[in-house]
Amino acid sequence: NIEHTLKIIKDDQLADKIWKWLSAPDSSKNYNEAREKYQADTCAWFLNGERFHHFLERPDFIWIKG
C-alpha cells in the first residue's frame, strides 16, 4: 500500500542523512586551502636542524607543538 511505501522511502531518506552525518568530512577542501597558503622553505630551519637529523639517525619520538 502507499502508506507503507512512503514509510520505506522516508526511512531510507533518514538513513541516508544519518550516514552522511556520520561519514568523514571531505578533507580535500582543507588540504587545497592549505596548499594555496604554502610558503617556500617553511620549516627548513627544523628539517635542516641537528635535532631532526639525530631523530632520522635513531628514530625515537619527536614532539612537535603548534
mmJSON file of the N, C-alpha and C atoms, coordinates in Angstrom:
{"data_MODEL":{"atom_site":{
"group_PDB":["ATOM","ATOM","ATOM","ATOM","ATOM","ATOM","ATOM","ATOM","ATOM","ATOM","ATOM","ATOM","ATOM","ATOM","ATOM","ATOM","ATOM","ATOM","ATOM","ATOM","ATOM","ATOM","ATOM","ATOM","ATOM","ATOM","ATOM","ATOM","ATOM","ATOM","ATOM","ATOM","ATOM","ATOM","ATOM","ATOM","ATOM","ATOM","ATOM","ATOM","ATOM","ATOM","ATOM","ATOM","ATOM","ATOM","ATOM","ATOM","ATOM","ATOM","ATOM","ATOM","ATOM","ATOM","ATOM","ATOM","ATOM","ATOM","ATOM","ATOM","ATOM","ATOM","ATOM","ATOM","ATOM","ATOM","ATOM","ATOM","ATOM","ATOM","ATOM","ATOM","ATOM","ATOM","ATOM","ATOM","ATOM","ATOM","ATOM","ATOM","ATOM","ATOM","ATOM","ATOM","ATOM","ATOM","ATOM","ATOM","ATOM","ATOM","ATOM","ATOM","ATOM","ATOM","ATOM","ATOM","ATOM","ATOM","ATOM","ATOM","ATOM","ATOM","ATOM","ATOM","ATOM","ATOM","ATOM","ATOM","ATOM","ATOM","ATOM","ATOM","ATOM","ATOM","ATOM","ATOM","ATOM","ATOM","ATOM","ATOM","ATOM","ATOM","ATOM","ATOM","ATOM","ATOM","ATOM","ATOM","ATOM","ATOM","ATOM","ATOM","ATOM","ATOM","ATOM","ATOM","ATOM","ATOM","ATOM","ATOM","ATOM","ATOM","ATOM","ATOM","ATOM","ATOM","ATOM","ATOM","ATOM","ATOM","ATOM","ATOM","ATOM","ATOM","ATOM","ATOM","ATOM","ATOM","ATOM","ATOM","ATOM","ATOM","ATOM","ATOM","ATOM","ATOM","ATOM","ATOM","ATOM","ATOM","ATOM","ATOM","ATOM","ATOM","ATOM","ATOM","ATOM","ATOM","ATOM","ATOM","ATOM","ATOM","ATOM","ATOM","ATOM","ATOM","ATOM","ATOM","ATOM","ATOM","ATOM","ATOM","ATOM","ATOM","ATOM","ATOM","ATOM","ATOM"],
"id":[1,2,3,4,5,6,7,8,9,10,11,12,13,14,15,16,17,18,19,20,21,22,23,24,25,26,27,28,29,30,31,32,33,34,35,36,37,38,39,40,41,42,43,44,45,46,47,48,49,50,51,52,53,54,55,56,57,58,59,60,61,62,63,64,65,66,67,68,69,70,71,72,73,74,75,76,77,78,79,80,81,82,83,84,85,86,87,88,89,90,91,92,93,94,95,96,97,98,99,100,101,102,103,104,105,106,107,108,109,110,111,112,113,114,115,116,117,118,119,120,121,122,123,124,125,126,127,128,129,130,131,132,133,134,135,136,137,138,139,140,141,142,143,144,145,146,147,148,149,150,151,152,153,154,155,156,157,158,159,160,161,162,163,164,165,166,167,168,169,170,171,172,173,174,175,176,177,178,179,180,181,182,183,184,185,186,187,188,189,190,191,192,193,194,195,196,197,198],
"type_symbol":["N","C","C","N","C","C","N","C","C","N","C","C","N","C","C","N","C","C","N","C","C","N","C","C","N","C","C","N","C","C","N","C","C","N","C","C","N","C","C","N","C","C","N","C","C","N","C","C","N","C","C","N","C","C","N","C","C","N","C","C","N","C","C","N","C","C","N","C","C","N","C","C","N","C","C","N","C","C","N","C","C","N","C","C","N","C","C","N","C","C","N","C","C","N","C","C","N","C","C","N","C","C","N","C","C","N","C","C","N","C","C","N","C","C","N","C","C","N","C","C","N","C","C","N","C","C","N","C","C","N","C","C","N","C","C","N","C","C","N","C","C","N","C","C","N","C","C","N","C","C","N","C","C","N","C","C","N","C","C","N","C","C","N","C","C","N","C","C","N","C","C","N","C","C","N","C","C","N","C","C","N","C","C","N","C","C","N","C","C","N","C","C","N","C","C","N","C","C"],
"label_atom_id":["N","CA","C","N","CA","C","N","CA","C","N","CA","C","N","CA","C","N","CA","C","N","CA","C","N","CA","C","N","CA","C","N","CA","C","N","CA","C","N","CA","C","N","CA","C","N","CA","C","N","CA","C","N","CA","C","N","CA","C","N","CA","C","N","CA","C","N","CA","C","N","CA","C","N","CA","C","N","CA","C","N","CA","C","N","CA","C","N","CA","C","N","CA","C","N","CA","C","N","CA","C","N","CA","C","N","CA","C","N","CA","C","N","CA","C","N","CA","C","N","CA","C","N","CA","C","N","CA","C","N","CA","C","N","CA","C","N","CA","C","N","CA","C","N","CA","C","N","CA","C","N","CA","C","N","CA","C","N","CA","C","N","CA","C","N","CA","C","N","CA","C","N","CA","C","N","CA","C","N","CA","C","N","CA","C","N","CA","C","N","CA","C","N","CA","C","N","CA","C","N","CA","C","N","CA","C","N","CA","C","N","CA","C","N","CA","C","N","CA","C","N","CA","C","N","CA","C","N","CA","C"],
"label_alt_id":[null,null,null,null,null,null,null,null,null,null,null,null,null,null,null,null,null,null,null,null,null,null,null,null,null,null,null,null,null,null,null,null,null,null,null,null,null,null,null,null,null,null,null,null,null,null,null,null,null,null,null,null,null,null,null,null,null,null,null,null,null,null,null,null,null,null,null,null,null,null,null,null,null,null,null,null,null,null,null,null,null,null,null,null,null,null,null,null,null,null,null,null,null,null,null,null,null,null,null,null,null,null,null,null,null,null,null,null,null,null,null,null,null,null,null,null,null,null,null,null,null,null,null,null,null,null,null,null,null,null,null,null,null,null,null,null,null,null,null,null,null,null,null,null,null,null,null,null,null,null,null,null,null,null,null,null,null,null,null,null,null,null,null,null,null,null,null,null,null,null,null,null,null,null,null,null,null,null,null,null,null,null,null,null,null,null,null,null,null,null,null,null,null,null,null,null,null,null],
"label_comp_id":["ASN","ASN","ASN","ILE","ILE","ILE","GLU","GLU","GLU","HIS","HIS","HIS","THR","THR","THR","LEU","LEU","LEU","LYS","LYS","LYS","ILE","ILE","ILE","ILE","ILE","ILE","LYS","LYS","LYS","ASP","ASP","ASP","ASP","ASP","ASP","GLN","GLN","GLN","LEU","LEU","LEU","ALA","ALA","ALA","ASP","ASP","ASP","LYS","LYS","LYS","ILE","ILE","ILE","TRP","TRP","TRP","LYS","LYS","LYS","TRP","TRP","TRP","LEU","LEU","LEU","SER","SER","SER","ALA","ALA","ALA","PRO","PRO","PRO","ASP","ASP","ASP","SER","SER","SER","SER","SER","SER","LYS","LYS","LYS","ASN","ASN","ASN","TYR","TYR","TYR","ASN","ASN","ASN","GLU","GLU","GLU","ALA","ALA","ALA","ARG","ARG","ARG","GLU","GLU","GLU","LYS","LYS","LYS","TYR","TYR","TYR","GLN","GLN","GLN","ALA","ALA","ALA","ASP","ASP","ASP","THR","THR","THR","CYS","CYS","CYS","ALA","ALA","ALA","TRP","TRP","TRP","PHE","PHE","PHE","LEU","LEU","LEU","ASN","ASN","ASN","GLY","GLY","GLY","GLU","GLU","GLU","ARG","ARG","ARG","PHE","PHE","PHE","HIS","HIS","HIS","HIS","HIS","HIS","PHE","PHE","PHE","LEU","LEU","LEU","GLU","GLU","GLU","ARG","ARG","ARG","PRO","PRO","PRO","ASP","ASP","ASP","PHE","PHE","PHE","ILE","ILE","ILE","TRP","TRP","TRP","ILE","ILE","ILE","LYS","LYS","LYS","GLY","GLY","GLY"],
"label_asym_id":["A","A","A","A","A","A","A","A","A","A","A","A","A","A","A","A","A","A","A","A","A","A","A","A","A","A","A","A","A","A","A","A","A","A","A","A","A","A","A","A","A","A","A","A","A","A","A","A","A","A","A","A","A","A","A","A","A","A","A","A","A","A","A","A","A","A","A","A","A","A","A","A","A","A","A","A","A","A","A","A","A","A","A","A","A","A","A","A","A","A","A","A","A","A","A","A","A","A","A","A","A","A","A","A","A","A","A","A","A","A","A","A","A","A","A","A","A","A","A","A","A","A","A","A","A","A","A","A","A","A","A","A","A","A","A","A","A","A","A","A","A","A","A","A","A","A","A","A","A","A","A","A","A","A","A","A","A","A","A","A","A","A","A","A","A","A","A","A","A","A","A","A","A","A","A","A","A","A","A","A","A","A","A","A","A","A","A","A","A","A","A","A","A","A","A","A","A","A"],
"label_entity_id":["1","1","1","1","1","1","1","1","1","1","1","1","1","1","1","1","1","1","1","1","1","1","1","1","1","1","1","1","1","1","1","1","1","1","1","1","1","1","1","1","1","1","1","1","1","1","1","1","1","1","1","1","1","1","1","1","1","1","1","1","1","1","1","1","1","1","1","1","1","1","1","1","1","1","1","1","1","1","1","1","1","1","1","1","1","1","1","1","1","1","1","1","1","1","1","1","1","1","1","1","1","1","1","1","1","1","1","1","1","1","1","1","1","1","1","1","1","1","1","1","1","1","1","1","1","1","1","1","1","1","1","1","1","1","1","1","1","1","1","1","1","1","1","1","1","1","1","1","1","1","1","1","1","1","1","1","1","1","1","1","1","1","1","1","1","1","1","1","1","1","1","1","1","1","1","1","1","1","1","1","1","1","1","1","1","1","1","1","1","1","1","1","1","1","1","1","1","1"],
"label_seq_id":[1,1,1,2,2,2,3,3,3,4,4,4,5,5,5,6,6,6,7,7,7,8,8,8,9,9,9,10,10,10,11,11,11,12,12,12,13,13,13,14,14,14,15,15,15,16,16,16,17,17,17,18,18,18,19,19,19,20,20,20,21,21,21,22,22,22,23,23,23,24,24,24,25,25,25,26,26,26,27,27,27,28,28,28,29,29,29,30,30,30,31,31,31,32,32,32,33,33,33,34,34,34,35,35,35,36,36,36,37,37,37,38,38,38,39,39,39,40,40,40,41,41,41,42,42,42,43,43,43,44,44,44,45,45,45,46,46,46,47,47,47,48,48,48,49,49,49,50,50,50,51,51,51,52,52,52,53,53,53,54,54,54,55,55,55,56,56,56,57,57,57,58,58,58,59,59,59,60,60,60,61,61,61,62,62,62,63,63,63,64,64,64,65,65,65,66,66,66],
"pdbx_PDB_ins_code":[null,null,null,null,null,null,null,null,null,null,null,null,null,null,null,null,null,null,null,null,null,null,null,null,null,null,null,null,null,null,null,null,null,null,null,null,null,null,null,null,null,null,null,null,null,null,null,null,null,null,null,null,null,null,null,null,null,null,null,null,null,null,null,null,null,null,null,null,null,null,null,null,null,null,null,null,null,null,null,null,null,null,null,null,null,null,null,null,null,null,null,null,null,null,null,null,null,null,null,null,null,null,null,null,null,null,null,null,null,null,null,null,null,null,null,null,null,null,null,null,null,null,null,null,null,null,null,null,null,null,null,null,null,null,null,null,null,null,null,null,null,null,null,null,null,null,null,null,null,null,null,null,null,null,null,null,null,null,null,null,null,null,null,null,null,null,null,null,null,null,null,null,null,null,null,null,null,null,null,null,null,null,null,null,null,null,null,null,null,null,null,null,null,null,null,null,null,null],
"Cartn_x":[0.833,0.0,0.874,0.277,1.005,1.654,0.937,1.495,2.772,2.75,3.921,5.093,4.81,5.844,6.438,5.591,6.066,6.935,6.54,7.338,8.714,8.771,10.05,10.929,10.341,11.087,11.6,10.732,11.112,12.233,12.126,13.168,14.495,14.438,15.651,16.293,15.472,15.996,16.652,16.018,16.583,17.905,17.948,19.185,20.293,19.957,20.948,21.476,20.581,21.002,21.929,21.57,22.404,23.76,23.765,25.024,25.936,25.362,26.152,26.686,25.869,26.275,27.43,27.401,28.438,29.703,29.607,30.75,31.805,33.036,34.142,33.966,34.344,34.239,35.246,34.985,35.888,37.112,38.225,39.436,40.15,39.758,40.451,40.279,39.152,38.941,39.972,40.128,41.119,42.524,42.809,44.137,44.436,43.484,43.695,43.868,43.091,43.235,44.605,45.07,46.388,47.491,47.35,48.365,48.473,47.351,47.376,48.159,48.229,48.921,50.373,50.841,52.195,53.237,54.22,55.339,56.61,57.388,58.631,59.56,60.266,61.246,60.64,59.32,58.697,59.261,59.653,60.157,61.552,62.21,63.555,64.512,64.373,65.231,65.125,63.933,63.73,64.258,63.898,64.297,65.802,66.474,67.929,68.657,67.882,68.475,69.072,69.899,70.628,69.688,68.667,67.747,67.001,66.574,65.843,66.765,67.985,68.932,69.268,69.354,69.572,68.384,67.189,65.978,65.993,66.44,66.489,67.492,68.573,69.592,69.143,68.435,67.971,66.523,65.583,64.175,63.688,63.081,62.507,61.128,61.029,59.823,60.248,59.379,59.671,58.369,58.413,57.223,57.21,56.187,56.064,54.78,54.897,53.744,53.497,52.241,51.959,50.884],
"Cartn_y":[-1.189,0.0,1.247,2.369,3.627,4.092,3.963,4.403,3.626,2.34,1.505,1.917,2.16,2.581,3.926,4.871,6.181,6.051,5.161,4.943,4.391,3.463,2.903,3.995,4.831,5.926,6.893,7.248,8.168,7.576,6.297,5.627,5.603,5.35,5.351,6.736,7.768,9.136,9.477,9.039,9.282,8.535,7.297,6.513,7.182,7.716,8.43,9.67,10.422,11.619,11.244,10.19,9.745,9.28,8.534,8.042,9.204,10.216,11.388,12.128,12.202,12.885,12.15,10.818,10.006,9.872,10.14,9.971,11.04,10.701,11.652,12.821,14.014,15.165,15.057,15.799,15.832,16.667,16.02,16.725,17.424,17.146,17.759,19.279,19.778,21.227,21.877,21.327,21.875,21.73,20.604,20.366,21.387,21.589,22.525,23.955,24.339,25.684,25.853,24.826,24.892,24.959,24.217,24.23,25.61,26.318,27.663,28.637,28.362,29.248,28.838,27.843,27.319,28.409,28.435,29.364,28.552,28.927,28.215,28.215,27.137,26.959,26.99,26.827,26.741,25.538,25.734,24.679,24.194,24.872,24.453,24.47,25.441,25.529,24.266,23.676,22.457,21.225,21.115,19.945,19.869,21.011,21.033,21.068,21.072,21.2,19.906,20.079,18.965,17.955,18.435,17.52,16.622,17.175,16.373,15.339,15.716,14.763,13.649,13.996,12.984,12.022,12.563,11.739,10.784,11.248,10.392,9.252,9.53,8.502,7.456,7.89,6.997,7.328,6.881,7.238,6.833,7.747,7.51,8.151,9.339,10.127,11.58,12.348,13.772,14.511,15.437,16.166,17.507,17.711,18.965,19.635,20.804,21.543,22.739,22.958,24.139,23.947],
"Cartn_z":[0.0,0.0,0.0,-0.277,-0.456,0.846,1.966,3.249,3.593,3.347,3.617,2.718,1.449,0.503,0.92,1.328,1.78,3.035,3.953,5.161,4.8,3.86,3.426,2.82,1.978,1.345,2.41,3.368,4.428,5.292,5.609,6.395,5.639,4.342,3.521,3.492,3.372,3.36,4.699,5.791,7.115,7.273,6.82,6.894,6.083,4.916,4.097,4.82,5.456,6.193,7.347,8.059,9.181,8.677,7.591,7.018,6.618,5.979,5.581,6.804,7.86,9.076,9.758,9.714,10.352,9.51,8.229,7.334,7.592,7.286,7.45,6.485,6.902,6.002,4.864,3.828,2.677,3.046,3.251,3.682,2.532,1.308,0.17,0.159,0.654,0.7,1.624,2.835,3.768,3.212,2.6,2.03,0.936,0.032,-1.077,-0.576,0.439,1.004,1.659,2.353,2.99,1.944,0.871,-0.191,-0.837,-0.945,-1.527,-0.646,0.659,1.598,1.826,1.102,1.276,1.051,1.918,1.795,1.554,0.567,0.258,1.467,1.647,2.726,4.123,4.207,5.515,6.251,7.46,8.343,7.963,7.05,6.642,7.825,8.713,9.892,10.727,10.759,11.541,10.805,9.532,8.75,8.552,8.577,8.429,9.772,10.853,12.182,12.719,13.733,14.344,15.004,15.7,16.393,15.415,14.31,13.333,12.696,12.392,11.801,12.794,14.073,15.102,15.137,15.023,15.003,13.813,12.658,11.47,11.64,12.344,12.555,13.569,14.578,15.636,15.96,15.133,15.357,16.749,17.393,18.706,18.686,19.173,19.006,18.916,18.321,18.192,18.476,19.393,19.812,19.096,18.289,17.547,17.995,18.549,19.053,18.143,17.82,17.02,16.022],
"occupancy":[1.0,1.0,1.0,1.0,1.0,1.0,1.0,1.0,1.0,1.0,1.0,1.0,1.0,1.0,1.0,1.0,1.0,1.0,1.0,1.0,1.0,1.0,1.0,1.0,1.0,1.0,1.0,1.0,1.0,1.0,1.0,1.0,1.0,1.0,1.0,1.0,1.0,1.0,1.0,1.0,1.0,1.0,1.0,1.0,1.0,1.0,1.0,1.0,1.0,1.0,1.0,1.0,1.0,1.0,1.0,1.0,1.0,1.0,1.0,1.0,1.0,1.0,1.0,1.0,1.0,1.0,1.0,1.0,1.0,1.0,1.0,1.0,1.0,1.0,1.0,1.0,1.0,1.0,1.0,1.0,1.0,1.0,1.0,1.0,1.0,1.0,1.0,1.0,1.0,1.0,1.0,1.0,1.0,1.0,1.0,1.0,1.0,1.0,1.0,1.0,1.0,1.0,1.0,1.0,1.0,1.0,1.0,1.0,1.0,1.0,1.0,1.0,1.0,1.0,1.0,1.0,1.0,1.0,1.0,1.0,1.0,1.0,1.0,1.0,1.0,1.0,1.0,1.0,1.0,1.0,1.0,1.0,1.0,1.0,1.0,1.0,1.0,1.0,1.0,1.0,1.0,1.0,1.0,1.0,1.0,1.0,1.0,1.0,1.0,1.0,1.0,1.0,1.0,1.0,1.0,1.0,1.0,1.0,1.0,1.0,1.0,1.0,1.0,1.0,1.0,1.0,1.0,1.0,1.0,1.0,1.0,1.0,1.0,1.0,1.0,1.0,1.0,1.0,1.0,1.0,1.0,1.0,1.0,1.0,1.0,1.0,1.0,1.0,1.0,1.0,1.0,1.0,1.0,1.0,1.0,1.0,1.0,1.0],
"B_iso_or_equiv":[0.0,0.0,0.0,0.0,0.0,0.0,0.0,0.0,0.0,0.0,0.0,0.0,0.0,0.0,0.0,0.0,0.0,0.0,0.0,0.0,0.0,0.0,0.0,0.0,0.0,0.0,0.0,0.0,0.0,0.0,0.0,0.0,0.0,0.0,0.0,0.0,0.0,0.0,0.0,0.0,0.0,0.0,0.0,0.0,0.0,0.0,0.0,0.0,0.0,0.0,0.0,0.0,0.0,0.0,0.0,0.0,0.0,0.0,0.0,0.0,0.0,0.0,0.0,0.0,0.0,0.0,0.0,0.0,0.0,0.0,0.0,0.0,0.0,0.0,0.0,0.0,0.0,0.0,0.0,0.0,0.0,0.0,0.0,0.0,0.0,0.0,0.0,0.0,0.0,0.0,0.0,0.0,0.0,0.0,0.0,0.0,0.0,0.0,0.0,0.0,0.0,0.0,0.0,0.0,0.0,0.0,0.0,0.0,0.0,0.0,0.0,0.0,0.0,0.0,0.0,0.0,0.0,0.0,0.0,0.0,0.0,0.0,0.0,0.0,0.0,0.0,0.0,0.0,0.0,0.0,0.0,0.0,0.0,0.0,0.0,0.0,0.0,0.0,0.0,0.0,0.0,0.0,0.0,0.0,0.0,0.0,0.0,0.0,0.0,0.0,0.0,0.0,0.0,0.0,0.0,0.0,0.0,0.0,0.0,0.0,0.0,0.0,0.0,0.0,0.0,0.0,0.0,0.0,0.0,0.0,0.0,0.0,0.0,0.0,0.0,0.0,0.0,0.0,0.0,0.0,0.0,0.0,0.0,0.0,0.0,0.0,0.0,0.0,0.0,0.0,0.0,0.0,0.0,0.0,0.0,0.0,0.0,0.0],
"pdbx_formal_charge":[null,null,null,null,null,null,null,null,null,null,null,null,null,null,null,null,null,null,null,null,null,null,null,null,null,null,null,null,null,null,null,null,null,null,null,null,null,null,null,null,null,null,null,null,null,null,null,null,null,null,null,null,null,null,null,null,null,null,null,null,null,null,null,null,null,null,null,null,null,null,null,null,null,null,null,null,null,null,null,null,null,null,null,null,null,null,null,null,null,null,null,null,null,null,null,null,null,null,null,null,null,null,null,null,null,null,null,null,null,null,null,null,null,null,null,null,null,null,null,null,null,null,null,null,null,null,null,null,null,null,null,null,null,null,null,null,null,null,null,null,null,null,null,null,null,null,null,null,null,null,null,null,null,null,null,null,null,null,null,null,null,null,null,null,null,null,null,null,null,null,null,null,null,null,null,null,null,null,null,null,null,null,null,null,null,null,null,null,null,null,null,null,null,null,null,null,null,null],
"auth_seq_id":[1,1,1,2,2,2,3,3,3,4,4,4,5,5,5,6,6,6,7,7,7,8,8,8,9,9,9,10,10,10,11,11,11,12,12,12,13,13,13,14,14,14,15,15,15,16,16,16,17,17,17,18,18,18,19,19,19,20,20,20,21,21,21,22,22,22,23,23,23,24,24,24,25,25,25,26,26,26,27,27,27,28,28,28,29,29,29,30,30,30,31,31,31,32,32,32,33,33,33,34,34,34,35,35,35,36,36,36,37,37,37,38,38,38,39,39,39,40,40,40,41,41,41,42,42,42,43,43,43,44,44,44,45,45,45,46,46,46,47,47,47,48,48,48,49,49,49,50,50,50,51,51,51,52,52,52,53,53,53,54,54,54,55,55,55,56,56,56,57,57,57,58,58,58,59,59,59,60,60,60,61,61,61,62,62,62,63,63,63,64,64,64,65,65,65,66,66,66],
"auth_comp_id":["ASN","ASN","ASN","ILE","ILE","ILE","GLU","GLU","GLU","HIS","HIS","HIS","THR","THR","THR","LEU","LEU","LEU","LYS","LYS","LYS","ILE","ILE","ILE","ILE","ILE","ILE","LYS","LYS","LYS","ASP","ASP","ASP","ASP","ASP","ASP","GLN","GLN","GLN","LEU","LEU","LEU","ALA","ALA","ALA","ASP","ASP","ASP","LYS","LYS","LYS","ILE","ILE","ILE","TRP","TRP","TRP","LYS","LYS","LYS","TRP","TRP","TRP","LEU","LEU","LEU","SER","SER","SER","ALA","ALA","ALA","PRO","PRO","PRO","ASP","ASP","ASP","SER","SER","SER","SER","SER","SER","LYS","LYS","LYS","ASN","ASN","ASN","TYR","TYR","TYR","ASN","ASN","ASN","GLU","GLU","GLU","ALA","ALA","ALA","ARG","ARG","ARG","GLU","GLU","GLU","LYS","LYS","LYS","TYR","TYR","TYR","GLN","GLN","GLN","ALA","ALA","ALA","ASP","ASP","ASP","THR","THR","THR","CYS","CYS","CYS","ALA","ALA","ALA","TRP","TRP","TRP","PHE","PHE","PHE","LEU","LEU","LEU","ASN","ASN","ASN","GLY","GLY","GLY","GLU","GLU","GLU","ARG","ARG","ARG","PHE","PHE","PHE","HIS","HIS","HIS","HIS","HIS","HIS","PHE","PHE","PHE","LEU","LEU","LEU","GLU","GLU","GLU","ARG","ARG","ARG","PRO","PRO","PRO","ASP","ASP","ASP","PHE","PHE","PHE","ILE","ILE","ILE","TRP","TRP","TRP","ILE","ILE","ILE","LYS","LYS","LYS","GLY","GLY","GLY"],
"auth_asym_id":["A","A","A","A","A","A","A","A","A","A","A","A","A","A","A","A","A","A","A","A","A","A","A","A","A","A","A","A","A","A","A","A","A","A","A","A","A","A","A","A","A","A","A","A","A","A","A","A","A","A","A","A","A","A","A","A","A","A","A","A","A","A","A","A","A","A","A","A","A","A","A","A","A","A","A","A","A","A","A","A","A","A","A","A","A","A","A","A","A","A","A","A","A","A","A","A","A","A","A","A","A","A","A","A","A","A","A","A","A","A","A","A","A","A","A","A","A","A","A","A","A","A","A","A","A","A","A","A","A","A","A","A","A","A","A","A","A","A","A","A","A","A","A","A","A","A","A","A","A","A","A","A","A","A","A","A","A","A","A","A","A","A","A","A","A","A","A","A","A","A","A","A","A","A","A","A","A","A","A","A","A","A","A","A","A","A","A","A","A","A","A","A","A","A","A","A","A","A"],
"auth_atom_id":["N","CA","C","N","CA","C","N","CA","C","N","CA","C","N","CA","C","N","CA","C","N","CA","C","N","CA","C","N","CA","C","N","CA","C","N","CA","C","N","CA","C","N","CA","C","N","CA","C","N","CA","C","N","CA","C","N","CA","C","N","CA","C","N","CA","C","N","CA","C","N","CA","C","N","CA","C","N","CA","C","N","CA","C","N","CA","C","N","CA","C","N","CA","C","N","CA","C","N","CA","C","N","CA","C","N","CA","C","N","CA","C","N","CA","C","N","CA","C","N","CA","C","N","CA","C","N","CA","C","N","CA","C","N","CA","C","N","CA","C","N","CA","C","N","CA","C","N","CA","C","N","CA","C","N","CA","C","N","CA","C","N","CA","C","N","CA","C","N","CA","C","N","CA","C","N","CA","C","N","CA","C","N","CA","C","N","CA","C","N","CA","C","N","CA","C","N","CA","C","N","CA","C","N","CA","C","N","CA","C","N","CA","C","N","CA","C","N","CA","C","N","CA","C","N","CA","C","N","CA","C"],
"pdbx_PDB_model_num":[1,1,1,1,1,1,1,1,1,1,1,1,1,1,1,1,1,1,1,1,1,1,1,1,1,1,1,1,1,1,1,1,1,1,1,1,1,1,1,1,1,1,1,1,1,1,1,1,1,1,1,1,1,1,1,1,1,1,1,1,1,1,1,1,1,1,1,1,1,1,1,1,1,1,1,1,1,1,1,1,1,1,1,1,1,1,1,1,1,1,1,1,1,1,1,1,1,1,1,1,1,1,1,1,1,1,1,1,1,1,1,1,1,1,1,1,1,1,1,1,1,1,1,1,1,1,1,1,1,1,1,1,1,1,1,1,1,1,1,1,1,1,1,1,1,1,1,1,1,1,1,1,1,1,1,1,1,1,1,1,1,1,1,1,1,1,1,1,1,1,1,1,1,1,1,1,1,1,1,1,1,1,1,1,1,1,1,1,1,1,1,1,1,1,1,1,1,1]
}}}
